[in-house]
Amino acid sequence: MPDLPKKKVGLIACSGEEMPEGTVSRRAVREVLEKLRPDDAVALCLPLFLAGGEGERAFARHYPTITIDGCEKRCAAKATEKFSGRPASAIVVTRLREGPGTCAIGSARCLNAAGKKLAEKVARAVASETDRLLGRKER
Amino acid sequence: MKRRIPVVPCSGIGKSLGAVAREAAFILAEDLSPERTKIVALSPLVMGDPETCVEVSGLPAIAIDGCKLECAAKGLAAAGACEVHKIAAFDVLRRRRGLKPEGVSELNEDGRLLSKAVAEEAAAVVDKIVGEDEDA
């Protein structure tokens, strides 16, 4: 039996520096990569993706991707669709923030406790989508 | 100079030097030169968001890149900055060989020191741009 490459999901965070939700997207992706699903996901670098990184674009053409955007500009989702293909799943942090009890989450430079908690919530959503895309039961 | 100088970090997510570039941009725009600089996010810039592009069009700008692929510098040039001043975290690291930056979500102490050094080099570029503008 040949040793086939393991199917993984590509995560693309907007990392927007102008708003704290961009930092949340970034932190959430690192949380998934380092703790929640280290064997099932890889990060695709959005700046490189935008600048013409063929490796990043090729990965996104052949493997499922999850985009994590800070705001409704949805730069990561639009870039993925433009350069590779429609993302398999698209998460927008501001949508997960909505609802009663919404509070300040800190700055783009430094998230406060609520911001870090929101990043954990987004990370769990990304991990859940990763499981769904890989056809696994949620853990 | 009436408009603030746009500063664009690469914000790469895979390696520490991307995080260093990002943190350096915050140090520059919030601590060292808040009146004269402004962070502009790379993603909307490259995606052609009109509100973002107008922030850099026709202005001298500073790109802070983490790696030699220089995504921020390329993005700024494509968006119409009149002059792109490049600061490269990997170059600054080469001159400070003792530092071993680690971490992405949270930089270690060496990462923070390197960020500060990168920001200080960028601040010197800001002084130069402003000086040239005043001389003109």
Interface residues (C-beta under 8 A of the other chain):
Chain A: A13 C14 S15 G16 E17 E18 G22 R26 R27 V29 R30 E31 E34 A43 C45 L46 P47 L48 L50 A51 G53 K73 C75 A76 K78 A79 K82 A108 R109
Chain B: P9 C10 S11 G12 I13 G14 G18 R22 E23 A25 F26 E30 I39 V40 A41 L42 S43 P44 V46 M47 D49 L69 E70 C71 A72 K74 G75 V104 S105
